[in-house]
Amino acid sequence: MGTLLLSFLITGQQDSEKVDDYEKVKRAIITWADSTFKEYNEPRFEHFRANYTDDYLMASMRVKSIERSIKNLNKTYSSGYYNGTDEDYKTSLEDLEKRLEEAKINNENFQSKVENYQVAFWANIKMDSGILNYVKHAVILDNDFKVISHKITGSIGENENATIIYR
């Protein structure tokens, strides 16, 4: 079931929301890097992943479901296959639009949206040898965009035995 929910999320989530979360994650990691490393440059981000909570996924699916209901109601009505009166159609449409607005507001203010965000963060980081090495960190952030875990998972450069200069 989790795989089904994840595949729905990937295809069903709005692009603007993904971009917004990704931008917030990038800003949070830059803030973390500024306070963690003595010197770094050329930050790069790869493999962004948001691990959404089941509750948030259900709320997102509710929005999509109501949007589909409105679309189907309008299509049925405009094609002449609607069985009710014009008044029934208007009442149904108003009810669906009200429920859609409530569902969207609920999604925007959702408290526990994700279990965590994961991203690969690359940067040229100053080493104790005085050279900058391109180092990759696997970074995990919580629902509030705070770095809760980071681990070096790779590096590029000839200075592999050197250590990072931290603040």
C-alpha positions in Angstrom: 0.0 0.0 0.0 2.9 2.4 0.8 4.3 2.0 -2.7 0.9 2.8 -4.2 0.7 5.9 -2.0 4.2 7.0 -2.9 3.5 6.5 -6.7 0.3 8.5 -6.3 2.2 11.3 -4.5 4.9 11.5 -7.1 2.4 11.8 -9.9 -0.3 13.7 -7.9 1.6 16.3 -6.0 1.5 19.8 -7.5 4.8 20.9 -9.1 4.8 24.3 -7.3 4.7 22.6 -3.9 7.6 20.3 -4.8 9.6 23.3 -5.9 8.7 25.3 -2.8 9.8 22.4 -0.5 13.0 21.9 -2.5 13.9 25.6 -2.3 13.3 25.6 1.5 15.5 22.5 1.8 18.3 24.1 -0.2 18.1 27.3 1.9 18.2 25.3 5.1 21.2 23.3 4.0 23.1 26.5 2.9 22.4 28.0 6.4 23.6 24.8 8.0 26.8 24.7 5.8 27.5 28.4 6.5 27.5 27.6 10.3 29.3 24.2 9.9 32.2 24.6 7.5 35.0 27.1 7.8 35.0 27.7 4.0 33.1 26.1 1.1 31.8 27.1 -2.3 30.0 25.8 -5.4 27.1 24.0 -3.5 25.1 21.5 -5.6 22.0 19.5 -4.7 21.0 16.1 -6.1 18.4 13.4 -5.4 15.9 15.4 -3.5 13.3 13.3 -1.8 10.4 14.2 0.5 9.2 11.3 2.7 5.6 12.5 3.2 3.5 11.2 6.1 0.5 9.0 5.4 -1.8 11.6 6.8 -0.5 14.2 4.5 -0.8 11.8 1.5 -4.4 11.1 2.4 -5.1 14.9 2.6 -3.5 15.4 -0.8 -5.5 12.6 -2.3 -8.7 14.2 -0.9 -7.9 17.4 -2.8 -7.3 15.5 -6.1 -10.4 13.4 -5.6 -12.6 16.5 -5.1 -11.0 18.1 -8.2 -11.8 15.0 -10.2 -15.4 15.1 -8.9 -15.9 18.7 -10.0 -14.4 17.9 -13.4 -16.7 14.9 -13.9 -19.8 16.8 -12.7 -19.0 19.7 -15.1 -18.4 17.2 -18.0 -21.6 15.3 -17.3 -23.6 18.5 -17.1 -22.2 20.1 -20.2 -22.6 17.0 -22.3 -26.3 16.8 -21.4 -26.0 13.5 -19.5 -26.7 15.0 -16.0 -29.9 13.6 -14.6 -30.7 16.3 -12.1 -32.1 19.8 -12.4 -30.1 22.9 -13.0 -30.6 23.8 -9.3 -29.3 20.3 -8.3 -26.2 20.8 -10.4 -25.5 24.3 -8.9 -26.0 23.0 -5.4 -23.7 20.0 -6.0 -21.1 22.2 -7.6 -21.1 24.7 -4.8 -20.9 21.9 -2.2 -17.9 20.4 -4.0 -16.2 23.8 -4.4 -16.6 24.5 -0.7 -15.2 21.1 0.2 -12.3 21.6 -2.2 -11.4 25.0 -0.6 -11.5 23.5 2.9 -9.3 20.6 1.7 -6.8 22.9 0.2 -6.6 25.1 3.3 -6.1 21.9 5.4 -3.2 20.9 3.1 -1.5 24.3 3.3 -1.6 24.3 7.1 -0.7 20.7 7.5 1.5 20.3 10.6 3.3 17.0 10.0 3.8 17.1 6.3 6.9 14.9 6.1 8.8 12.4 8.1 11.9 13.9 6.6 13.5 15.4 3.5 16.6 13.8 2.0 19.1 15.3 -0.4 22.7 14.8 -1.6 24.7 18.0 -1.0 28.0 18.5 -2.8 30.4 21.4 -2.2 34.1 22.3 -2.4 35.0 22.3 1.2 38.2 23.6 2.8 40.4 20.8 4.2 43.2 21.0 6.8 45.7 20.8 4.0 44.5 24.1 2.7 43.0 22.6 -0.4 39.3 22.5 -1.3 37.9 19.0 -2.0 34.5 18.4 -3.6 32.7 16.5 -0.9 29.3 14.8 -0.9 27.0 14.7 2.1 23.8 12.7 2.5 21.7 15.3 4.5 18.4 14.6 6.3 16.1 17.4 7.4 13.0 17.2 9.6 9.5 18.6 9.0 10.7 22.1 10.1 13.6 22.1 7.6 16.3 21.6 10.3 19.3 19.4 9.5 19.0 16.3 11.8 21.6 14.1 10.1 24.5 14.4 7.7 27.1 11.9 6.6 29.9 12.1 4.1 29.2 9.7 1.3 31.9 10.6 -1.2 34.5 13.0 -2.4 36.4 14.0 -5.5 40.0 15.2 -5.2 43.5 14.1 -4.5 43.5 15.0 -0.9 41.4 12.1 0.5 43.3 11.8 3.8 42.8 15.4 4.8 40.0 16.4 7.1 37.4 19.1 6.8 37.9 22.4 8.7 34.8 23.0 10.7 33.8 26.2 12.5 
